[in-house]
Amino acid sequence: MDLETMEREGRKLLMNLLEKYVEDGMELLEVGCGNEEIMKKVEENFGVEAICADPYGHGKNVFHVRAEELSSLGKKI
């Protein structure tokens, strides 16, 4: 299986999993979002608001923090 197919199948798996647990109006935090590609799909597909923590990510809803710093943020985000 090539890398592109693996990524596509991984996204499908993630969306199927989220479908079971995500409800309208929820707020989600994605850690390590990169360019917000998955986060945007989750917002569109599930009607939720998502933010991202990624020291190197880019986009309007990205907080530039490392994963180990998340607990110190509390409700700031």
C-alpha positions as CSV (number, residue, x, y, z in Angstrom):
1,M,0.0,0.0,0.0
2,D,1.4,3.4,-0.9
3,L,1.7,6.4,1.4
4,E,-1.2,8.3,-0.3
5,T,-3.6,5.3,0.1
6,M,-2.5,4.9,3.8
7,E,-3.2,8.6,4.5
8,R,-6.6,8.4,2.8
9,E,-7.6,5.3,4.6
10,G,-6.4,6.7,7.9
11,R,-8.6,9.8,7.4
12,K,-11.6,7.6,6.7
13,L,-10.9,5.6,9.9
14,L,-10.6,8.8,11.9
15,M,-13.9,10.2,10.6
16,N,-15.7,7.0,11.3
17,L,-14.4,7.0,14.8
18,L,-15.3,10.6,15.4
19,E,-18.8,10.0,14.0
20,K,-19.5,7.7,17.0
21,Y,-18.4,10.2,19.7
22,V,-18.7,13.8,18.4
23,E,-21.9,15.7,18.9
24,D,-23.1,19.1,17.5
25,G,-21.8,22.0,19.4
26,M,-18.8,20.3,20.9
27,E,-15.4,22.0,21.1
28,L,-12.5,19.9,20.0
29,L,-8.8,20.3,20.5
30,E,-6.5,18.7,17.9
31,V,-2.9,18.3,18.9
32,G,-0.5,18.5,16.0
33,C,-2.7,19.7,13.2
34,G,-0.1,21.0,10.8
35,N,-2.1,22.9,8.1
36,E,-5.6,22.3,9.7
37,E,-6.7,20.0,6.9
38,I,-8.3,17.4,9.2
39,M,-9.6,20.0,11.6
40,K,-11.5,21.8,8.8
41,K,-13.1,18.5,7.7
42,V,-14.2,17.7,11.2
43,E,-15.7,21.2,11.6
44,E,-17.6,20.8,8.3
45,N,-18.7,17.2,8.8
46,F,-19.8,17.4,12.4
47,G,-20.8,21.0,13.1
48,V,-18.3,21.5,15.9
49,E,-15.7,24.2,16.7
50,A,-12.1,22.9,16.6
51,I,-8.8,24.5,17.7
52,C,-5.3,23.2,17.3
53,A,-2.1,23.1,19.3
54,D,0.9,22.8,17.1
55,P,4.3,24.5,17.5
56,Y,4.8,24.5,13.8
57,G,1.2,24.6,12.5
58,H,-0.3,27.4,10.5
59,G,-3.9,28.7,10.2
60,K,-6.4,30.9,12.0
61,N,-7.3,28.5,14.8
62,V,-3.7,27.3,15.6
63,F,-2.0,28.0,19.0
64,H,1.7,27.6,18.7
65,V,2.5,25.5,21.8
66,R,4.1,22.1,22.3
67,A,1.9,19.3,23.5
68,E,3.7,19.1,26.9
69,E,2.7,22.8,27.5
70,L,-1.1,22.2,27.0
71,S,-1.9,21.6,30.7
72,S,-0.4,25.0,31.6
73,L,-2.8,26.7,29.3
74,G,-6.0,25.9,31.3
75,K,-9.0,27.7,29.9
76,K,-6.9,30.3,28.0
77,I,-7.7,28.7,24.8
